[in-house]
Amino acid sequence: MFDLDTCVAFITNKAAKKMADAFNERLSKLGITRVQWIALFYLGKEEGISQKELGELMDIKDSTVARLIDRMEKEEYVYRKKDSLDRRITNIYLTEKGKEYRKELLPEGEEMARIFANGISDEEMDIFINVVNKMLSNIGEKI
């Protein structure tokens, strides 16, 4: 018989929500949200990506990306620039202030990852990541 308490989808969703809430709480003390931190992470990793690409990386809607970038632009962390080859595309760049802020905040993600992985061996983490990735690939195959 099906039991929600042992359902992997429910367990991982619950864990992800608790981890996201904990990370948000930690970051809020520093004046930033988890979503902004994620955007800073990706924008520093791949300079000049489009709003669409950022949304895909973050798994959020185009309208949400636009509002996020509006806010970050107001705070002078990013700026928009039209793509030189395709004017329909808007690329996002970190400002110097954004680069410094990212550098300052990146260790927060590292620390949270360390906290979440406490007591979990590298082997266990590898197994977990492989299992979750297999489940994600199953989604497209079975639905």
Secondary structure per residue as TSV (DSSP state, phi and psi in degrees):
chain	resnum	aa	ss	phi	psi
A	1	M	-	360.0	140.8
A	2	F	-	-65.3	135.1
A	3	D	-	-130.5	115.1
A	4	L	G	-58.6	-33.9
A	5	D	G	-67.7	-16.8
A	6	T	G	-112.3	6.2
A	7	C	-	-76.1	122.4
A	8	V	H	-58.9	-40.5
A	9	A	H	-61.2	-42.7
A	10	F	H	-68.1	-44.5
A	11	I	H	-63.2	-46.5
A	12	T	H	-68.5	-36.3
A	13	N	H	-64.3	-43.9
A	14	K	H	-63.1	-43.9
A	15	A	H	-64.6	-44.2
A	16	A	H	-61.7	-41.0
A	17	K	H	-64.2	-44.6
A	18	K	H	-64.0	-40.5
A	19	M	H	-66.7	-42.2
A	20	A	H	-62.6	-42.9
A	21	D	H	-62.7	-42.9
A	22	A	H	-64.3	-42.2
A	23	F	H	-67.0	-42.2
A	24	N	H	-59.5	-42.6
A	25	E	H	-62.2	-43.2
A	26	R	H	-63.4	-45.3
A	27	L	H	-71.2	-31.5
A	28	S	H	-61.4	-29.9
A	29	K	T	-67.6	-19.1
A	30	L	T	-102.0	3.2
A	31	G	T	82.9	25.3
A	32	I	-	-142.0	154.9
A	33	T	-	-96.5	164.0
A	34	R	H	-60.9	-40.2
A	35	V	H	-64.9	-41.1
A	36	Q	H	-64.9	-40.1
A	37	W	H	-60.4	-44.1
A	38	I	H	-62.2	-42.8
A	39	A	H	-62.0	-44.9
A	40	L	H	-59.5	-41.1
A	41	F	H	-57.7	-54.4
A	42	Y	H	-68.4	-36.9
A	43	L	H	-67.8	-29.9
A	44	G	H	-80.5	-25.2
A	45	K	H	-77.4	-36.7
A	46	E	S	-136.6	90.3
A	47	E	T	-64.6	135.0
A	48	G	T	78.1	27.4
A	49	I	E	-76.1	158.1
A	50	S	E	-78.7	161.8
A	51	Q	H	-58.8	-39.8
A	52	K	H	-62.4	-45.6
A	53	E	H	-62.6	-40.6
A	54	L	H	-62.1	-43.8
A	55	G	H	-60.4	-40.1
A	56	E	H	-66.4	-43.1
A	57	L	H	-62.6	-38.8
A	58	M	H	-87.6	-9.6
A	59	D	T	59.2	48.7
A	60	I	-	-130.1	159.8
A	61	K	-	-71.0	155.6
A	62	D	H	-55.6	-42.0
A	63	S	H	-66.0	-35.0
A	64	T	H	-68.8	-39.7
A	65	V	H	-62.1	-44.4
A	66	A	H	-59.7	-45.1
A	67	R	H	-65.7	-39.8
A	68	L	H	-62.1	-46.7
A	69	I	H	-67.5	-37.4
A	70	D	H	-55.3	-48.7
A	71	R	H	-64.7	-43.8
A	72	M	H	-70.1	-29.2
A	73	E	H	-70.7	-40.5
A	74	K	H	-60.0	-37.2
A	75	E	T	-83.2	1.2
A	76	E	T	65.2	33.3
A	77	Y	S	-93.0	-26.0
A	78	V	E	-139.6	164.7
A	79	Y	E	-141.4	153.8
A	80	R	E	-99.4	148.4
A	81	K	E	-148.4	132.7
A	82	K	E	-65.8	140.9
A	83	D	-	-65.4	134.8
A	84	S	S	-69.6	-25.3
A	85	L	S	-93.4	-26.4
A	86	D	-	-142.4	100.6
A	87	R	T	-63.9	-12.2
A	88	R	T	-75.8	-18.9
A	89	I	-	-96.3	133.1
A	90	T	E	-109.4	123.1
A	91	N	E	-98.8	151.0
A	92	I	E	-114.8	134.7
A	93	Y	E	-128.6	146.8
A	94	L	E	-77.4	139.6
A	95	T	-	-79.4	173.8
A	96	E	H	-60.1	-40.2
A	97	K	H	-61.6	-42.4
A	98	G	H	-64.3	-39.8
A	99	K	H	-64.1	-42.7
A	100	E	H	-66.0	-42.5
A	101	Y	H	-63.4	-42.2
A	102	R	H	-60.7	-46.5
A	103	K	H	-60.3	-40.1
A	104	E	H	-68.2	-36.4
A	105	L	H	-92.5	-19.1
A	106	L	H	-54.2	-40.5
A	107	P	H	-60.1	-22.5
A	108	E	H	-63.4	-40.2
A	109	G	H	-66.5	-40.8
A	110	E	H	-61.5	-41.7
A	111	E	H	-66.3	-42.4
A	112	M	H	-65.4	-40.5
A	113	A	H	-61.1	-39.4
A	114	R	H	-64.7	-43.8
A	115	I	H	-62.4	-46.9
A	116	F	H	-64.0	-31.5
A	117	A	T	-93.0	4.5
A	118	N	T	-55.6	127.6
A	119	G	T	81.6	4.0
A	120	I	-	-110.0	124.2
A	121	S	-	-71.8	162.7
A	122	D	H	-59.2	-39.9
A	123	E	H	-63.3	-45.6
A	124	E	H	-62.0	-39.6
A	125	M	H	-65.7	-42.2
A	126	D	H	-60.6	-43.6
A	127	I	H	-62.1	-46.8
A	128	F	H	-58.0	-48.3
A	129	I	H	-62.4	-43.1
A	130	N	H	-62.9	-42.8
A	131	V	H	-64.4	-47.0
A	132	V	H	-62.4	-42.6
A	133	N	H	-62.4	-38.3
A	134	K	H	-63.8	-42.5
A	135	M	H	-62.5	-41.5
A	136	L	H	-63.1	-39.6
A	137	S	H	-69.4	-27.7
A	138	N	H	-68.2	-26.8
A	139	I	H	-57.4	-48.4
A	140	G	H	-68.1	-29.5
A	141	E	H	-76.6	-32.6
A	142	K	H	-102.5	-15.9
A	143	I	-	-102.2	360.0
